[in-house]
Amino acid sequence: MTDAIDAQAPLRRNLGVALLTLLASGGTLVCCVLPAVMVALGAGAALAGLVTAVPQLVWLSEHKAAVFGLAFALPMLSGAMVWRARTLPCPADPALALACMRLRRAGLVLWSVATACTTLGAVFAFVLPALQ
């Protein structure tokens, strides 16, 4: 039984890294997408209230290069781990094999969402301002 649990340890680690990646990519959305969308929708006063309530948003915006550096490094690390884990064997027990495949799928979905969020944040932070 411990061998089957140990076999899933890399998949659990991948899931943890994917969650951390999703958190970092969420920071890019809060940093750059949320303010742009709120201003575009005419909610500048609500944005000012949000910045007053959560002044860390200003810090995130001022240090967006570092935020995006971390946000792009984590999906690369997570993607490499997901890619490597795709060939790891799953246990022979059908229930554990199902859990193994679910962990694999969850890690891939989280990585995909995090990558899309980071890309969207980069478009709002760097591409759209350059077009104006």
Buried (B, 14 or more C-beta within 10 A) or exposed (E): EEEBEEBBEBBEEBBBBBBBBBEBBBBBBBBBBBBBEBEEEEBEEEBEEBBEEEEEBEEBBEEBEEBBEBBBEBBEEBBEBBEEBEEEEBBEEEEBBEBBEEBBEBBBEBBBBBBEBBBBBBEBBEEEEEEE
